[in-house]
Amino acid sequence: MIAVSSIPEFALLGATLANDDITSRLSTAQALTSSQFNLIYNAFSFAIAAMFSSALFFFSAQSQVGQKYRLALIVSAIVVSIAGYHYFRIFNSWDEAYSLQNGVYTLTGAPFNDAYRYVDWLLTVPLLLVETVAVLSLPGTETKPLLTKLVGSAILMIATGYPGEISHDFTTRVVWGTISTIPFAYILYVLWVELSKSLMRQPVAVQELVRSMRLLLLLSWGVYPIAYILPLIGVTGNAATVGVQLGYTIADVLAKPIFGLYVFAIAVAKTKFDREAGNDNIVTHDAPELDLVPNPSKT
């Protein structure tokens, strides 16, 4: 999805172009062992189960949190539902792309359509940013401009990452990956800063959850560029195909259902805090961390 380029990578570029078959470095593996094929097959299956089961949970768990926190759960449920559908399509495409011949999985001629990932990211990443901003203690006048910048950057990040992802040309992958890294780094920087600033506005019970959410954000988003650059740093053939698909799948599970569980935990903690404060049934903007719904009593 996103590539993080460094000086050593560019220093190795000339040697790589001179000594390697670039097409073999970046294309889908021609043949996979049973263990390699089944590893990705089972990873996709796990992702489908994780996405759809968490969607059911987030939809059904709304009654466990206060009214002003339910929008965050709805967004979480929508995110994992979209991801679950696309993983179902990726799973089927993977299964159709290979067939078992003499103990080895070889290409059938049906292309493996990895574009489903970018369609999924184009829909879910902006929603994930809405979900993330919803846990910040920001005035309403700051929320809309921040979301506008983050969502715009996310669309730019995905749109510029895709040409590099599908290219069999080493230089093209590096150039587009580097361009895509700029909005990627901007998004992470803004989210880290805003989450850090919001810590002191949170109840004590929520502060540790927000700290953990910051680390999960870095961990999950950090896997994407690592998977993207695997073919650029000498990981070739079967290892590149398996590494990229496994890396993206792990990142998606961390960034969507696991991240959604953190949002749910914060919503539960905030609901408990509101009840203890005696304002559980009052919709206000005193604690808008998970509330992007306008207060009708103030309109």
C-alpha positions in Angstrom: 0.0 0.0 0.0 2.6 2.6 1.2 6.3 2.5 0.8 8.8 4.2 3.1 11.9 4.9 1.1 15.3 5.5 2.6 18.8 6.4 1.4 20.1 2.8 1.7 17.2 1.6 -0.5 18.0 4.1 -3.2 21.7 3.3 -2.9 20.9 -0.3 -3.7 18.6 0.6 -6.6 21.3 0.5 -9.3 22.7 -2.8 -8.2 19.3 -4.3 -8.0 18.3 -3.2 -11.5 21.6 -4.6 -12.8 21.5 -8.0 -11.2 17.8 -9.0 -10.8 14.9 -9.8 -13.0 12.6 -7.0 -11.9 9.5 -8.7 -13.2 10.1 -11.8 -11.2 10.7 -9.6 -8.1 7.3 -7.9 -8.3 4.9 -10.2 -10.0 2.6 -12.9 -8.5 4.5 -16.1 -7.7 4.2 -18.7 -10.6 4.0 -21.6 -8.1 3.5 -22.0 -4.4 4.1 -24.9 -2.1 1.0 -26.3 -0.3 2.1 -24.7 3.0 2.6 -21.3 1.4 -0.8 -21.4 -0.4 -2.6 -22.7 2.6 -1.0 -20.1 4.9 -2.5 -17.2 2.8 -5.7 -19.2 2.2 -6.2 -19.6 6.0 -5.1 -16.0 6.7 -7.8 -14.7 4.3 -10.4 -17.1 6.0 -9.4 -15.8 9.4 -9.8 -12.2 8.3 -13.3 -12.9 6.9 -14.3 -14.5 10.2 -12.7 -11.7 12.2 -14.4 -8.9 10.2 -17.9 -10.4 10.1 -18.0 -11.6 13.7 -16.8 -8.2 14.9 -19.4 -6.5 12.8 -22.1 -8.5 14.5 -20.6 -7.6 17.9 -20.4 -3.9 17.2 -23.9 -3.7 15.8 -25.3 -5.6 18.8 -23.2 -3.8 21.5 -24.7 -0.4 20.9 -27.1 -0.9 23.8 -24.1 -1.3 26.2 -22.9 2.3 25.7 -24.4 5.7 26.1 -26.3 7.3 23.2 -23.5 9.8 22.4 -21.0 7.0 21.9 -23.1 4.8 19.6 -22.0 6.5 16.4 -18.5 5.2 16.9 -19.7 1.7 17.2 -21.9 2.1 14.0 -18.8 3.3 12.1 -16.7 0.4 13.5 -19.4 -2.0 12.3 -19.6 -0.5 8.9 -15.8 -0.6 8.5 -15.5 -4.3 9.3 -18.5 -5.2 7.2 -17.0 -3.5 4.1 -13.6 -5.2 4.9 -15.3 -8.6 5.4 -17.0 -8.4 2.0 -13.7 -7.5 0.2 -11.8 -10.2 2.0 -14.4 -12.7 0.8 -13.7 -11.5 -2.8 -10.0 -11.6 -2.2 -10.3 -15.1 -0.8 -12.2 -16.3 -3.9 -9.8 -14.7 -6.2 -6.8 -16.3 -4.5 -8.5 -19.7 -4.7 -9.3 -19.3 -8.4 -5.8 -18.1 -9.3 -4.0 -21.3 -8.2 -4.7 -25.0 -8.7 -2.9 -28.0 -7.1 -0.8 -29.9 -9.7 1.6 -32.6 -8.6 1.7 -31.3 -5.1 2.4 -27.7 -6.1 0.0 -24.8 -6.5 0.4 -23.3 -10.0 -1.3 -20.4 -11.7 -4.5 -21.3 -13.5 -4.5 -18.3 -15.7 -7.2 -16.5 -13.8 -5.6 -13.3 -12.4 -5.4 -12.8 -8.7 -7.3 -9.5 -8.2 -5.4 -7.6 -5.5 -7.2 -4.4 -6.5 -10.0 -5.4 -4.0 -7.6 -4.2 -1.3 -7.4 -0.7 -2.6 -11.1 -0.5 -3.2 -11.5 -1.6 0.4 -9.0 0.9 1.7 -10.5 3.7 -0.3 -13.8 3.1 1.6 -12.6 2.0 5.1 -9.5 4.2 5.7 -11.6 7.5 5.7 -14.1 5.8 8.0 -11.3 4.7 10.3 -10.1 8.2 10.5 -13.7 9.4 11.5 -13.6 6.6 14.1 -10.3 7.8 15.4 -11.1 11.5 15.5 -14.3 10.5 17.3 -12.3 9.5 20.4 -10.5 12.9 20.6 -11.7 15.6 22.9 -12.0 18.3 20.3 -14.3 21.3 20.0 -16.8 21.0 17.2 -15.1 23.8 15.3 -11.9 21.8 15.1 -13.4 18.4 14.2 -14.6 19.2 10.7 -11.4 20.9 9.5 -9.3 18.0 10.9 -11.4 15.4 9.3 -11.3 17.2 6.0 -7.5 17.2 6.0 -7.2 13.6 7.2 -9.7 12.2 4.8 -8.2 14.1 1.9 -4.8 12.9 2.8 -6.1 9.3 3.0 -7.5 9.4 -0.4 -4.3 10.9 -1.8 -2.3 8.2 0.0 -4.3 5.3 -1.5 -4.6 6.8 -4.9 -0.8 7.3 -5.2 0.1 4.0 -3.7 -2.0 1.9 -6.1 0.1 2.6 -9.3 3.2 1.4 -7.5 1.4 -1.7 -6.1 0.4 -3.0 -9.5 3.5 -2.0 -11.4 6.2 -4.6 -12.4 8.7 -1.8 -12.7 11.0 -1.4 -9.8 11.5 2.4 -10.2 7.8 3.0 -10.6 7.1 1.2 -7.4 9.7 3.2 -5.5 8.6 6.6 -6.9 4.8 6.1 -6.3 5.5 4.5 -2.9 7.6 7.5 -1.9 4.9 9.9 -3.0 2.3 7.9 -1.1 4.5 8.0 2.0 4.1 11.8 2.4 0.3 11.8 3.2 0.8 8.6 5.1 3.4 10.2 7.4 1.2 13.3 7.7 -1.8 11.3 8.9 0.2 9.4 11.5 1.8 12.6 12.8 -1.5 14.4 13.2 -3.3 11.4 14.8 -0.4 10.9 17.3 -0.3 14.6 18.2 -4.1 14.8 18.6 -4.4 11.6 20.6 -1.5 12.8 22.9 -3.2 16.2 23.4 -6.5 14.5 24.3 -5.0 12.4 27.1 -5.4 15.0 29.9 -9.0 15.6 29.0 -9.9 11.9 29.5 -11.1 10.2 32.7 -8.3 8.3 34.4 -9.9 5.0 33.3 -9.7 6.0 29.7 -6.2 7.4 29.6 -4.5 4.0 29.5 -6.8 2.9 26.7 -5.9 6.0 24.6 -2.2 5.3 25.2 -2.6 1.7 24.0 -4.7 3.0 21.0 -1.8 5.2 20.0 0.6 2.3 20.0 -1.9 0.1 18.1 -2.2 2.8 15.5 1.5 2.9 14.9 1.8 -0.9 14.9 -1.1 -1.6 12.5 -0.3 1.2 10.1 3.4 0.5 10.3 2.9 -3.0 8.8 1.5 -1.7 5.5 4.8 0.0 4.3 6.8 -3.0 5.5 4.7 -5.3 3.3 4.9 -2.9 0.4 8.7 -2.7 0.4 9.4 -6.4 0.7 10.0 -6.8 -3.1 12.2 -3.8 -3.0 14.6 -5.0 -0.4 15.5 -8.4 -1.9 12.5 -10.5 -0.9 11.6 -12.2 -4.1 9.3 -14.9 -5.7 7.2 -16.9 -3.4 8.4 -15.2 -0.3 7.4 -11.8 -1.7 3.9 -13.0 -2.6 3.3 -14.6 0.8 4.9 -11.8 2.7 2.9 -9.0 1.1 -0.4 -10.8 1.4 0.2 -12.0 5.0 1.5 -8.5 6.0 -1.5 -6.7 4.6 -4.0 -9.1 6.2 -2.4 -8.8 9.6 -2.4 -5.0 9.3 -6.1 -5.0 8.3 -7.1 -7.2 11.3 -5.2 -5.0 13.7 -6.5 -1.7 12.2 -10.1 -2.7 11.9 -11.7 -5.2 14.3 -8.9 -4.9 17.0 -9.0 -1.1 16.8 -12.8 -1.2 16.9 -12.6 -3.1 20.2 -10.5 -0.3 21.6 -13.2 2.2 20.6 -15.8 0.0 22.2 -13.7 -0.2 25.4 -13.4 3.6 25.5 -17.1 3.9 24.9 -17.9 1.6 27.8 -15.5 3.4 30.1 -16.9 6.8 29.2 -20.5 5.5 29.7 -19.6 4.3 33.1 -18.0 7.6 33.9 -21.1 9.5 32.7 -23.4 7.3 34.9 -21.3 7.9 38.0 -21.5 11.6 37.2 -25.2 11.3 36.9 -25.5 12.4 33.3 -25.8 9.1 31.4 -29.1 10.1 29.7 -28.1 13.6 28.8 -26.7 14.2 25.3 -24.1 17.0 25.7 -20.8 18.0 24.2 -18.9 18.1 27.5 -17.2 14.8 26.5 -17.4 14.6 22.7 -14.6 12.0 22.3 -16.9 9.5 20.6 -19.7 11.9 19.7 -20.0 13.5 16.2 -23.8 13.7 16.3 -25.1 17.2 16.7 -27.0 17.9 19.9 -30.7 18.5 18.9 -31.4 20.3 22.2 -28.9 23.0 21.2 -30.2 23.6 17.7 
